[in-house]
Amino acid sequence: MSSQYSLGLSGHDRLEKELGGGMPKGAIVLIEGDYGAGKSVLSQRFSYGFCQEDTVTTLVSTELGVRGFLDQMHSLSYDVVKHLLNEEILFLQAEIDSSGALSGGQQERKQLLRRLMDAETLWDADVIIIDTFDAILRNDPQFEALVRQNEERQAALEIISFFRELTTKGKTIILTVDPSSVDEGSIGPFRSIADVYFELEMVEVGNDVRRNIFVKRFAGMGQQVGDRVGFSVRSGIGLVIESRSVA
């Protein structure tokens, strides 16, 4: 039995090959990048590829509703509708309102991370992607209060323990984070425990936008993984691998 979840689409792009054959099973994956660096596109590419390989996936978005998700996937030529209908992917919108609260009022806001952990159906999948995880962290008052008391590690410990319990069952959890939007101490514990850790970079060259995946850590890799994978996003095509640099 494979120790990795295939990223699929091998005939469409080279992402799976560039990342050593897939994502390790039972791993915590952290993807960091500033706004526009490609966190959501990578999440969408991963989720579609997993579905194509019969890996049941949950994608939680703090930014897109169902219509926005379908429009985005369609623009990338990732035909996700049949996978949604076949329950191979579960898309959930973590709708955070203008005050920073999850829809449902102040009392529910106080339990943001708890509600996430208690949503059993969300965690039934083989792979769970949360895009963006920092929006949930920074809008949970209990987490914020511990951060203000300089107890970031304690704040992160409960949810990290929860994630680890899931990974012992072979589930892989992918978290995207905008590091500019959270305190350095808040994200540090997640960086230190991540089995796979990517940093995304966006560079504008003339009228062209180029993005890079810097591979900071990749435990359990099946094959050699480059330290940098260049990619672009093209309407009607999706993610396109541009270059590779091996350490």
SETORVO-144795 format. One record per atom (N, C-alpha, C): residue number from 1; residue in three letters; atom name; x, y, z. Coordinates in steps of 0.1 Angstrom, whole numbers. Atoms other than C-alpha are relative to their C-alpha. Example, Ala and Ser with C-alpha at 12.3 -4.5 7.8 and 13.67 -1.06 7.14 Angstrom:
BEGIN
- num_residu_atome_c1_c2_c3
- 1_ALA_N_9_-12_0
- 1_ALA_CA_123_-45_78
- 1_ALA_C_9_12_0
- 2_SER_N_-9_-11_0
- 2_SER_CA_137_-11_71
- 2_SER_C_-8_11_8
This chain:
BEGIN
- num_residu_atome_c1_c2_c3
- 1_MET_N_8_-12_0
- 1_MET_CA_0_0_0
- 1_MET_C_9_12_0
- 2_SER_N_-8_-12_1
- 2_SER_CA_13_34_-9
- 2_SER_C_0_8_13
- 3_SER_N_-1_-9_-12
- 3_SER_CA_26_57_18
- 3_SER_C_-3_14_-3
- 4_GLN_N_3_-13_4
- 4_GLN_CA_15_87_-2
- 4_GLN_C_-13_1_-6
- 5_TYR_N_12_-3_7
- 5_TYR_CA_-16_103_-15
- 5_TYR_C_4_6_-13
- 6_SER_N_-3_-5_13
- 6_SER_CA_-12_108_-52
- 6_SER_C_-6_14_-3
- 7_LEU_N_5_-13_4
- 7_LEU_CA_-16_144_-65
- 7_LEU_C_-7_0_-13
- 8_GLY_N_7_2_13
- 8_GLY_CA_-29_131_-98
- 8_GLY_C_4_10_-11
- 9_LEU_N_-2_-9_12
- 9_LEU_CA_-31_150_-131
- 9_LEU_C_14_-1_-6
- 10_SER_N_-14_1_5
- 10_SER_CA_3_136_-141
- 10_SER_C_1_3_-15
- 11_GLY_N_0_-3_14
- 11_GLY_CA_-7_140_-178
- 11_GLY_C_-4_15_-3
- 12_HIS_N_4_-14_2
- 12_HIS_CA_-18_176_-172
- 12_HIS_C_10_10_5
- 13_ASP_N_-11_-8_-4
- 13_ASP_CA_10_191_-151
- 13_ASP_C_10_-9_7
- 14_ARG_N_-11_8_-6
- 14_ARG_CA_42_179_-134
- 14_ARG_C_1_2_15
- 15_LEU_N_-1_-3_-14
- 15_LEU_CA_33_189_-99
- 15_LEU_C_3_-13_9
- 16_GLU_N_-2_12_-8
- 16_GLU_CA_32_153_-85
- 16_GLU_C_15_-4_-1
- 17_LYS_N_-14_4_2
- 17_LYS_CA_66_145_-100
- 17_LYS_C_9_9_7
- 18_GLU_N_-8_-9_-7
- 18_GLU_CA_81_177_-87
- 18_GLU_C_0_-1_15
- 19_LEU_N_1_1_-15
- 19_LEU_CA_69_170_-52
- 19_LEU_C_2_-15_4
- 20_GLY_N_-5_13_-5
- 20_GLY_CA_83_135_-51
- 20_GLY_C_-10_-11_0
- 21_GLY_N_10_11_1
- 21_GLY_CA_52_115_-60
- 21_GLY_C_-13_2_8
- 22_GLY_N_13_-2_-7
- 22_GLY_CA_25_129_-37
- 22_GLY_C_3_5_14
- 23_MET_N_0_-5_-13
- 23_MET_CA_17_140_-2
- 23_MET_C_1_-13_10
- 24_PRO_N_-1_12_-9
- 24_PRO_CA_28_116_27
- 24_PRO_C_-14_-2_7
- 25_LYS_N_12_3_-8
- 25_LYS_CA_-1_99_44
- 25_LYS_C_3_2_15
- 26_GLY_N_-2_-2_-15
- 26_GLY_CA_-6_108_81
- 26_GLY_C_10_12_2
- 27_ALA_N_-10_-11_-1
- 27_ALA_CA_12_142_77
- 27_ALA_C_-8_13_3
- 28_ILE_N_5_-14_-1
- 28_ILE_CA_6_178_87
- 28_ILE_C_8_8_-10
- 29_VAL_N_-7_-8_10
- 29_VAL_CA_14_201_58
- 29_VAL_C_-3_15_2
- 30_LEU_N_2_-14_-2
- 30_LEU_CA_19_238_63
- 30_LEU_C_5_8_-13
- 31_ILE_N_-3_-8_12
- 31_ILE_CA_18_262_33
- 31_ILE_C_-1_14_3
- 32_GLU_N_0_-14_-4
- 32_GLU_CA_28_298_40
- 32_GLU_C_2_8_-13
- 33_GLY_N_-2_-9_11
- 33_GLY_CA_25_327_16
- 33_GLY_C_-8_12_3
- 34_ASP_N_7_-12_-1
- 34_ASP_CA_15_363_15
- 34_ASP_C_-12_0_-9
- 35_TYR_N_11_-2_9
- 35_TYR_CA_-17_375_-2
- 35_TYR_C_4_-1_-15
- 36_GLY_N_-3_1_14
- 36_GLY_CA_-17_365_-39
- 36_GLY_C_11_-10_-3
- 37_ALA_N_-11_9_2
- 37_ALA_CA_12_340_-35
- 37_ALA_C_-4_-13_-6
- 38_GLY_N_5_12_6
- 38_GLY_CA_-10_311_-46
- 38_GLY_C_-5_-11_9
- 39_LYS_N_4_10_-10
- 39_LYS_CA_-22_294_-14
- 39_LYS_C_-13_-6_-5
- 40_SER_N_13_5_3
- 40_SER_CA_-58_291_-26
- 40_SER_C_1_-9_-13
- 41_VAL_N_-1_8_12
- 41_VAL_CA_-49_279_-61
- 41_VAL_C_7_-13_2
- 42_LEU_N_-7_13_-3
- 42_LEU_CA_-25_253_-47
- 42_LEU_C_-10_-9_7
- 43_SER_N_10_8_-8
- 43_SER_CA_-53_242_-23
- 43_SER_C_-10_-6_-10
- 44_GLN_N_10_5_9
- 44_GLN_CA_-77_239_-52
- 44_GLN_C_6_-11_-10
- 45_ARG_N_-7_10_8
- 45_ARG_CA_-52_220_-74
- 45_ARG_C_2_-13_8
- 46_PHE_N_-1_12_-8
- 46_PHE_CA_-45_196_-46
- 46_PHE_C_-13_-7_2
- 47_SER_N_13_6_-3
- 47_SER_CA_-81_190_-38
- 47_SER_C_-6_-7_-13
- 48_TYR_N_5_6_13
- 48_TYR_CA_-90_183_-75
- 48_TYR_C_9_-12_-3
- 49_GLY_N_-8_12_3
- 49_GLY_CA_-60_160_-80
- 49_GLY_C_-2_-12_9
- 50_PHE_N_3_11_-10
- 50_PHE_CA_-68_140_-48
- 50_PHE_C_-13_-7_-5
- 51_CYS_N_13_6_4
- 51_CYS_CA_-104_135_-60
- 51_CYS_C_2_-8_-13
- 52_GLN_N_-2_8_12
- 52_GLN_CA_-92_123_-94
- 52_GLN_C_7_-13_3
- 53_GLU_N_-7_12_-4
- 53_GLU_CA_-72_97_-76
- 53_GLU_C_-8_-8_11
- 54_ASP_N_9_6_-10
- 54_ASP_CA_-102_86_-54
- 54_ASP_C_4_2_14
- 55_THR_N_-3_-3_-14
- 55_THR_CA_-89_102_-23
- 55_THR_C_-10_10_5
- 56_VAL_N_11_-9_-5
- 56_VAL_CA_-118_117_-4
- 56_VAL_C_6_12_7
- 57_THR_N_-6_-12_-4
- 57_THR_CA_-111_153_4
- 57_THR_C_-10_10_6
- 58_THR_N_8_-11_-5
- 58_THR_CA_-125_181_25
- 58_THR_C_8_13_-2
- 59_LEU_N_-7_-13_1
- 59_LEU_CA_-117_217_16
- 59_LEU_C_-9_10_7
- 60_VAL_N_6_-11_-8
- 60_VAL_CA_-126_244_41
- 60_VAL_C_6_13_-5
- 61_SER_N_-4_-13_5
- 61_SER_CA_-124_279_27
- 61_SER_C_-5_12_9
- 62_THR_N_4_-11_-8
- 62_THR_CA_-125_311_48
- 62_THR_C_-3_12_-9
- 63_GLU_N_1_-11_9
- 63_GLU_CA_-127_332_16
- 63_GLU_C_-11_-2_-10
- 64_LEU_N_9_3_11
- 64_LEU_CA_-149_315_-10
- 64_LEU_C_-13_-7_5
- 65_GLY_N_13_8_-2
- 65_GLY_CA_-186_304_-9
- 65_GLY_C_0_-10_-11
- 66_VAL_N_1_11_10
- 66_VAL_CA_-198_275_-30
- 66_VAL_C_0_5_-14
- 67_ARG_N_0_-5_13
- 67_ARG_CA_-205_296_-60
- 67_ARG_C_14_5_-5
- 68_GLY_N_-14_-5_3
- 68_GLY_CA_-171_313_-59
- 68_GLY_C_10_-11_-2
- 69_PHE_N_-9_12_1
- 69_PHE_CA_-154_279_-54
- 69_PHE_C_-3_-6_-14
- 70_LEU_N_3_7_13
- 70_LEU_CA_-172_264_-85
- 70_LEU_C_5_9_-11
- 71_ASP_N_-5_-9_11
- 71_ASP_CA_-164_295_-106
- 71_ASP_C_15_-1_-1
- 72_GLN_N_-14_0_0
- 72_GLN_CA_-128_294_-96
- 72_GLN_C_5_-13_-6
- 73_MET_N_-4_13_5
- 73_MET_CA_-125_257_-103
- 73_MET_C_-2_-1_-15
- 74_HIS_N_3_0_14
- 74_HIS_CA_-142_261_-136
- 74_HIS_C_10_8_-8
- 75_SER_N_-10_-8_7
- 75_SER_CA_-118_289_-146
- 75_SER_C_14_-7_-2
- 76_LEU_N_-13_8_0
- 76_LEU_CA_-89_265_-139
- 76_LEU_C_-2_-13_-8
- 77_SER_N_3_13_8
- 77_SER_CA_-106_237_-160
- 77_SER_C_1_-12_10
- 78_TYR_N_1_11_-10
- 78_TYR_CA_-109_216_-128
- 78_TYR_C_-14_-3_2
- 79_ASP_N_15_3_-1
- 79_ASP_CA_-143_200_-133
- 79_ASP_C_-3_-8_12
- 80_VAL_N_1_6_-13
- 80_VAL_CA_-151_193_-97
- 80_VAL_C_-15_-4_3
- 81_VAL_N_14_2_-3
- 81_VAL_CA_-189_191_-100
- 81_VAL_C_-3_-15_2
- 82_LYS_N_3_14_-2
- 82_LYS_CA_-191_153_-104
- 82_LYS_C_6_-5_13
- 83_HIS_N_-6_4_-12
- 83_HIS_CA_-168_149_-75
- 83_HIS_C_-8_4_12
- 84_LEU_N_9_-5_-11
- 84_LEU_CA_-190_170_-53
- 84_LEU_C_-13_-8_1
- 85_LEU_N_12_8_0
- 85_LEU_CA_-221_151_-64
- 85_LEU_C_3_-15_5
- 86_ASN_N_-3_13_-5
- 86_ASN_CA_-203_118_-57
- 86_ASN_C_6_-1_14
- 87_GLU_N_-5_-1_-14
- 87_GLU_CA_-192_130_-23
- 87_GLU_C_14_-4_2
- 88_GLU_N_-14_2_0
- 88_GLU_CA_-156_126_-32
- 88_GLU_C_8_12_6
- 89_ILE_N_-5_-12_-6
- 89_ILE_CA_-150_162_-21
- 89_ILE_C_-11_6_8
- 90_LEU_N_9_-8_-8
- 90_LEU_CA_-167_181_7
- 90_LEU_C_5_14_1
- 91_PHE_N_-4_-14_-1
- 91_PHE_CA_-165_219_3
- 91_PHE_C_-8_7_11
- 92_LEU_N_7_-8_-11
- 92_LEU_CA_-173_240_34
- 92_LEU_C_5_14_0
- 93_GLN_N_-4_-14_-1
- 93_GLN_CA_-173_277_37
- 93_GLN_C_0_4_15
- 94_ALA_N_-1_-5_-14
- 94_ALA_CA_-160_290_71
- 94_ALA_C_-3_15_-1
- 95_GLU_N_4_-14_3
- 95_GLU_CA_-180_322_68
- 95_GLU_C_2_9_12
- 96_ILE_N_-3_-9_-11
- 96_ILE_CA_-164_348_90
- 96_ILE_C_-5_14_-4
- 97_ASP_N_6_-13_3
- 97_ASP_CA_-183_381_91
- 97_ASP_C_9_11_2
- 98_SER_N_-8_-12_-1
- 98_SER_CA_-171_417_91
- 98_SER_C_6_2_14
- 99_SER_N_-5_-2_-14
- 99_SER_CA_-166_416_129
- 99_SER_C_10_-10_3
- 100_GLY_N_-10_10_-3
- 100_GLY_CA_-143_386_126
- 100_GLY_C_-7_-12_6
- 101_ALA_N_7_11_-6
- 101_ALA_CA_-170_362_139
- 101_ALA_C_-5_-10_-11
- 102_LEU_N_7_10_8
- 102_LEU_CA_-182_330_123
- 102_LEU_C_-14_3_1
- 103_SER_N_14_-3_0
- 103_SER_CA_-218_335_113
- 103_SER_C_-6_-8_11
- 104_GLY_N_7_7_-11
- 104_GLY_CA_-239_326_143
- 104_GLY_C_1_7_13
- 105_GLY_N_1_-9_-12
- 105_GLY_CA_-231_353_168
- 105_GLY_C_13_-2_9
- 106_GLN_N_-12_-1_-9
- 106_GLN_CA_-206_361_196
- 106_GLN_C_2_-12_8
- 107_GLN_N_-2_12_-8
- 107_GLN_CA_-212_330_216
- 107_GLN_C_7_-11_-8
- 108_GLU_N_-7_10_8
- 108_GLU_CA_-202_308_187
- 108_GLU_C_14_4_-4
- 109_ARG_N_-14_-5_3
- 109_ARG_CA_-172_330_179
- 109_ARG_C_9_-4_11
- 110_LYS_N_-8_4_-11
- 110_LYS_CA_-159_321_214
- 110_LYS_C_5_-14_-2
- 111_GLN_N_-3_14_1
- 111_GLN_CA_-158_285_203
- 111_GLN_C_5_-4_-14
- 112_LEU_N_-4_2_14
- 112_LEU_CA_-143_289_168
- 112_LEU_C_8_-12_-3
- 113_LEU_N_-9_11_2
- 113_LEU_CA_-115_264_170
- 113_LEU_C_-7_-13_6
- 114_ARG_N_7_11_-5
- 114_ARG_CA_-137_241_192
- 114_ARG_C_-10_-5_-10
- 115_ARG_N_10_4_10
- 115_ARG_CA_-165_241_166
- 115_ARG_C_7_-7_-11
- 116_LEU_N_-8_6_11
- 116_LEU_CA_-139_233_139
- 116_LEU_C_3_-15_4
- 117_MET_N_-4_13_-4
- 117_MET_CA_-127_203_159
- 117_MET_C_-11_-9_2
- 118_ASP_N_12_8_-3
- 118_ASP_CA_-162_191_168
- 118_ASP_C_-8_-3_-12
- 119_ALA_N_8_3_12
- 119_ALA_CA_-174_191_132
- 119_ALA_C_5_-13_-6
- 120_GLU_N_-5_13_3
- 120_GLU_CA_-170_154_128
- 120_GLU_C_0_-4_-15
- 121_THR_N_1_3_14
- 121_THR_CA_-181_151_92
- 121_THR_C_12_6_-8
- 122_LEU_N_-11_-7_6
- 122_LEU_CA_-154_176_82
- 122_LEU_C_13_-9_0
- 123_TRP_N_-12_8_-2
- 123_TRP_CA_-127_151_94
- 123_TRP_C_-1_-14_-5
- 124_ASP_N_2_14_5
- 124_ASP_CA_-141_120_78
- 124_ASP_C_9_-3_-12
- 125_ALA_N_-8_1_13
- 125_ALA_CA_-120_126_46
- 125_ALA_C_14_-6_3
- 126_ASP_N_-14_4_0
- 126_ASP_CA_-86_112_38
- 126_ASP_C_9_12_2
- 127_VAL_N_-8_-13_-1
- 127_VAL_CA_-72_147_33
- 127_VAL_C_-9_11_3
- 128_ILE_N_7_-11_-5
- 128_ILE_CA_-84_178_50
- 128_ILE_C_8_13_-3
- 129_ILE_N_-7_-12_3
- 129_ILE_CA_-74_212_36
- 129_ILE_C_-7_12_6
- 130_ILE_N_6_-12_-6
- 130_ILE_CA_-80_245_55
- 130_ILE_C_7_12_-6
- 131_ASP_N_-6_-11_8
- 131_ASP_CA_-75_276_34
- 131_ASP_C_-9_12_3
- 132_THR_N_-13_-1_-6
- 132_THR_CA_-67_299_52
- 132_THR_C_-2_-3_15
- 133_PHE_N_0_3_-14
- 133_PHE_CA_-60_286_87
- 133_PHE_C_2_12_9
- 134_ASP_N_-3_-12_-8
- 134_ASP_CA_-47_319_100
- 134_ASP_C_-13_8_3
- 135_ALA_N_12_-8_-2
- 135_ALA_CA_-82_335_96
- 135_ALA_C_-8_-6_11
- 136_ILE_N_7_7_-11
- 136_ILE_CA_-96_309_120
- 136_ILE_C_8_3_13
- 137_LEU_N_-8_-3_-12
- 137_LEU_CA_-67_314_145
- 137_LEU_C_-2_14_5
- 138_ARG_N_0_-14_-5
- 138_ARG_CA_-68_351_146
- 138_ARG_C_-14_5_4
- 139_ASN_N_14_-4_-4
- 139_ASN_CA_-106_352_150
- 139_ASN_C_-6_-8_11
- 140_ASP_N_4_8_-11
- 140_ASP_CA_-108_328_179
- 140_ASP_C_4_8_13
- 141_PRO_N_-4_-8_-12
- 141_PRO_CA_-109_350_211
- 141_PRO_C_8_-8_10
- 142_GLN_N_-8_7_-10
- 142_GLN_CA_-96_322_233
- 142_GLN_C_14_-2_-4
- 143_PHE_N_-14_1_5
- 143_PHE_CA_-66_317_211
- 143_PHE_C_7_14_1
- 144_GLU_N_-5_-14_-1
- 144_GLU_CA_-61_355_209
- 144_GLU_C_4_3_14
- 145_ALA_N_-2_-3_-14
- 145_ALA_CA_-63_358_247
- 145_ALA_C_13_-7_5
- 146_LEU_N_-13_7_-4
- 146_LEU_CA_-35_332_252
- 146_LEU_C_12_6_-7
- 147_VAL_N_-11_-7_7
- 147_VAL_CA_-14_349_226
- 147_VAL_C_4_13_7
- 148_ARG_N_-3_-13_-7
- 148_ARG_CA_-17_382_244
- 148_ARG_C_7_-3_13
- 149_GLN_N_-7_4_-13
- 149_GLN_CA_-5_364_276
- 149_GLN_C_13_-7_-3
- 150_ASN_N_-12_7_4
- 150_ASN_CA_25_351_256
- 150_ASN_C_0_-15_2
- 151_GLU_N_2_14_-1
- 151_GLU_CA_12_316_258
- 151_GLU_C_-4_-7_-13
- 152_GLU_N_3_5_13
- 152_GLU_CA_12_309_221
- 152_GLU_C_1_-15_-1
- 153_ARG_N_-2_15_1
- 153_ARG_CA_25_273_225
- 153_ARG_C_-12_-7_6
- 154_GLN_N_11_6_-7
- 154_GLN_CA_-2_265_250
- 154_GLN_C_-13_1_-9
- 155_ALA_N_12_-2_9
- 155_ALA_CA_-28_280_226
- 155_ALA_C_0_-10_-12
- 156_ALA_N_-1_8_12
- 156_ALA_CA_-16_259_197
- 156_ALA_C_0_-15_4
- 157_LEU_N_-2_14_-3
- 157_LEU_CA_-11_227_217
- 157_LEU_C_-12_-9_-1
- 158_GLU_N_12_8_0
- 158_GLU_CA_-47_215_219
- 158_GLU_C_-3_-4_-15
- 159_ILE_N_3_3_14
- 159_ILE_CA_-53_218_181
- 159_ILE_C_10_-9_-6
- 160_ILE_N_-11_9_5
- 160_ILE_CA_-19_203_173
- 160_ILE_C_-2_-14_4
- 161_SER_N_2_14_-5
- 161_SER_CA_-27_173_195
- 161_SER_C_-12_-6_-7
- 162_PHE_N_12_5_7
- 162_PHE_CA_-61_170_178
- 162_PHE_C_5_-4_-15
- 163_PHE_N_-5_4_14
- 163_PHE_CA_-43_170_143
- 163_PHE_C_8_-12_1
- 164_ARG_N_-8_11_-1
- 164_ARG_CA_-18_145_155
- 164_ARG_C_-8_-13_2
- 165_GLU_N_9_12_-2
- 165_GLU_CA_-45_121_166
- 165_GLU_C_-6_-4_-13
- 166_LEU_N_6_3_13
- 166_LEU_CA_-60_123_131
- 166_LEU_C_11_-6_-9
- 167_THR_N_-11_4_9
- 167_THR_CA_-26_118_114
- 167_THR_C_4_-15_3
- 168_THR_N_-3_14_-3
- 168_THR_CA_-21_85_133
- 168_THR_C_-10_-10_-7
- 169_LYS_N_10_8_7
- 169_LYS_CA_-52_73_114
- 169_LYS_C_3_0_-15
- 170_GLY_N_-4_-1_14
- 170_GLY_CA_-34_81_81
- 170_GLY_C_-6_12_-7
- 171_LYS_N_5_-12_7
- 171_LYS_CA_-52_113_74
- 171_LYS_C_11_11_-1
- 172_THR_N_-9_-11_2
- 172_THR_CA_-33_142_60
- 172_THR_C_-7_13_1
- 173_ILE_N_6_-13_-2
- 173_ILE_CA_-40_178_70
- 173_ILE_C_8_11_-6
- 174_ILE_N_-8_-10_7
- 174_ILE_CA_-30_207_48
- 174_ILE_C_-6_14_5
- 175_LEU_N_4_-13_-6
- 175_LEU_CA_-31_242_64
- 175_LEU_C_7_11_-8
- 176_THR_N_-6_-11_6
- 176_THR_CA_-25_274_45
- 176_THR_C_0_12_9
- 177_VAL_N_-2_-11_-10
- 177_VAL_CA_-13_305_64
- 177_VAL_C_6_12_-7
- 178_ASP_N_-7_-13_4
- 178_ASP_CA_-6_342_55
- 178_ASP_C_8_4_12
- 179_PRO_N_-8_-3_-12
- 179_PRO_CA_23_348_79
- 179_PRO_C_0_15_4
- 180_SER_N_1_-14_-3
- 180_SER_CA_18_386_77
- 180_SER_C_-12_4_8
- 181_SER_N_13_-3_-7
- 181_SER_CA_-16_383_93
- 181_SER_C_-1_-5_14
- 182_VAL_N_0_6_-14
- 182_VAL_CA_-7_364_125
- 182_VAL_C_14_3_7
- 183_ASP_N_-12_-2_-8
- 183_ASP_CA_18_369_153
- 183_ASP_C_10_-11_-3
- 184_GLU_N_-10_10_2
- 184_GLU_CA_51_351_147
- 184_GLU_C_-1_-11_10
- 185_GLY_N_1_10_-11
- 185_GLY_CA_47_333_180
- 185_GLY_C_-12_-10_-2
- 186_SER_N_12_8_1
- 186_SER_CA_13_320_170
- 186_SER_C_2_-11_-11
- 187_ILE_N_-2_10_11
- 187_ILE_CA_24_302_138
- 187_ILE_C_13_-9_3
- 188_GLY_N_-12_8_-2
- 188_GLY_CA_58_290_152
- 188_GLY_C_-2_-14_4
- 189_PRO_N_3_14_-4
- 189_PRO_CA_44_259_169
- 189_PRO_C_-4_-9_-12
- 190_PHE_N_5_8_12
- 190_PHE_CA_27_248_136
- 190_PHE_C_12_-2_-9
- 191_ARG_N_-12_2_8
- 191_ARG_CA_60_254_117
- 191_ARG_C_8_-12_5
- 192_SER_N_-9_9_-6
- 192_SER_CA_79_233_141
- 192_SER_C_-5_-15_-1
- 193_ILE_N_5_14_0
- 193_ILE_CA_56_202_140
- 193_ILE_C_-4_-4_-14
- 194_ALA_N_4_4_13
- 194_ALA_CA_48_203_103
- 194_ALA_C_9_-11_-6
- 195_ASP_N_-8_10_7
- 195_ASP_CA_60_172_84
- 195_ASP_C_4_5_-14
- 196_VAL_N_-3_-6_13
- 196_VAL_CA_58_191_51
- 196_VAL_C_-2_15_2
- 197_TYR_N_1_-15_-3
- 197_TYR_CA_65_229_51
- 197_TYR_C_5_7_-13
- 198_PHE_N_-3_-7_12
- 198_PHE_CA_63_250_20
- 198_PHE_C_-1_15_2
- 199_GLU_N_2_-15_1
- 199_GLU_CA_68_288_15
- 199_GLU_C_-2_4_-14
- 200_LEU_N_3_-4_14
- 200_LEU_CA_52_304_-15
- 200_LEU_C_5_15_-2
- 201_GLU_N_-5_-14_3
- 201_GLU_CA_66_335_-32
- 201_GLU_C_-6_4_-13
- 202_MET_N_5_-5_13
- 202_MET_CA_51_357_-59
- 202_MET_C_10_11_-5
- 203_VAL_N_-9_-10_6
- 203_VAL_CA_74_377_-82
- 203_VAL_C_-6_6_-13
- 204_GLU_N_5_-6_12
- 204_GLU_CA_62_402_-108
- 204_GLU_C_12_3_-9
- 205_VAL_N_-11_-2_10
- 205_VAL_CA_85_402_-139
- 205_VAL_C_-7_7_-12
- 206_GLY_N_7_-7_11
- 206_GLY_CA_72_429_-163
- 206_GLY_C_-15_-2_3
- 207_ASN_N_14_2_-2
- 207_ASN_CA_36_420_-169
- 207_ASN_C_-3_-15_4
- 208_ASP_N_2_14_-4
- 208_ASP_CA_42_384_-159
- 208_ASP_C_1_-2_15
- 209_VAL_N_0_4_-14
- 209_VAL_CA_35_369_-125
- 209_VAL_C_5_-14_2
- 210_ARG_N_-6_14_-2
- 210_ARG_CA_57_340_-114
- 210_ARG_C_-1_-3_15
- 211_ARG_N_1_4_-14
- 211_ARG_CA_53_320_-83
- 211_ARG_C_9_-12_3
- 212_ASN_N_-9_10_-4
- 212_ASN_CA_76_297_-64
- 212_ASN_C_-5_-7_12
- 213_ILE_N_2_8_-13
- 213_ILE_CA_71_269_-39
- 213_ILE_C_14_-3_5
- 214_PHE_N_-13_4_-7
- 214_PHE_CA_102_267_-16
- 214_PHE_C_-3_-11_9
- 215_VAL_N_2_12_-8
- 215_VAL_CA_103_233_-1
- 215_VAL_C_10_1_12
- 216_LYS_N_-8_-1_-12
- 216_LYS_CA_116_239_35
- 216_LYS_C_2_-13_7
- 217_ARG_N_-1_13_-7
- 217_ARG_CA_108_204_48
- 217_ARG_C_-9_-9_-7
- 218_PHE_N_9_9_6
- 218_PHE_CA_94_173_33
- 218_PHE_C_4_-14_5
- 219_ALA_N_-2_13_-6
- 219_ALA_CA_94_142_56
- 219_ALA_C_-7_-10_-8
- 220_GLY_N_7_11_6
- 220_GLY_CA_86_109_41
- 220_GLY_C_-1_1_-15
- 221_MET_N_1_-2_15
- 221_MET_CA_93_119_5
- 221_MET_C_3_-14_-7
- 222_GLY_N_-2_13_7
- 222_GLY_CA_91_90_-20
- 222_GLY_C_12_1_-9
- 223_GLN_N_-11_-2_9
- 223_GLN_CA_116_105_-44
- 223_GLN_C_6_13_3
- 224_GLN_N_-6_-12_-3
- 224_GLN_CA_139_134_-45
- 224_GLN_C_-9_12_-3
- 225_VAL_N_9_-11_2
- 225_VAL_CA_121_167_-41
- 225_VAL_C_9_13_-2
- 226_GLY_N_-8_-12_2
- 226_GLY_CA_135_200_-55
- 226_GLY_C_-2_10_12
- 227_ASP_N_2_-10_-11
- 227_ASP_CA_141_229_-31
- 227_ASP_C_-8_12_-5
- 228_ARG_N_8_-10_6
- 228_ARG_CA_122_252_-55
- 228_ARG_C_-8_-5_-12
- 229_VAL_N_8_3_11
- 229_VAL_CA_93_246_-78
- 229_VAL_C_-7_12_-5
- 230_GLY_N_7_-12_6
- 230_GLY_CA_82_274_-101
- 230_GLY_C_-13_-4_-7
- 231_PHE_N_13_3_7
- 231_PHE_CA_46_276_-113
- 231_PHE_C_-7_13_-3
- 232_SER_N_9_-11_4
- 232_SER_CA_21_299_-129
- 232_SER_C_-14_-5_0
- 233_VAL_N_15_3_0
- 233_VAL_CA_-17_300_-130
- 233_VAL_C_-5_5_-13
- 234_ARG_N_5_-4_13
- 234_ARG_CA_-33_301_-164
- 234_ARG_C_-15_-3_-2
- 235_SER_N_14_2_2
- 235_SER_CA_-70_306_-171
- 235_SER_C_-3_-11_-11
- 236_GLY_N_3_11_9
- 236_GLY_CA_-85_275_-188
- 236_GLY_C_9_-11_0
- 237_ILE_N_-10_11_-1
- 237_ILE_CA_-55_254_-180
- 237_ILE_C_3_-4_14
- 238_GLY_N_-2_3_-14
- 238_GLY_CA_-49_256_-143
- 238_GLY_C_15_3_4
- 239_LEU_N_-13_-2_-5
- 239_LEU_CA_-16_253_-125
- 239_LEU_C_10_-6_-10
- 240_VAL_N_-10_5_10
- 240_VAL_CA_15_250_-148
- 240_VAL_C_14_1_7
- 241_ILE_N_-14_0_-6
- 241_ILE_CA_50_240_-136
- 241_ILE_C_9_7_-10
- 242_GLU_N_-9_-8_8
- 242_GLU_CA_76_264_-149
- 242_GLU_C_14_-4_0
- 243_SER_N_-14_4_-1
- 243_SER_CA_109_253_-135
- 243_SER_C_3_-7_12
- 244_ARG_N_-3_8_-12
- 244_ARG_CA_127_232_-110
- 244_ARG_C_15_2_3
- 245_SER_N_-14_-1_-4
- 245_SER_CA_159_236_-90
- 245_SER_C_2_-9_12
- 246_VAL_N_-2_10_-10
- 246_VAL_CA_173_207_-70
- 246_VAL_C_12_4_9
- 247_ALA_N_-11_-3_-9
- 247_ALA_CA_193_213_-39
- 247_ALA_C_12_-9_-2
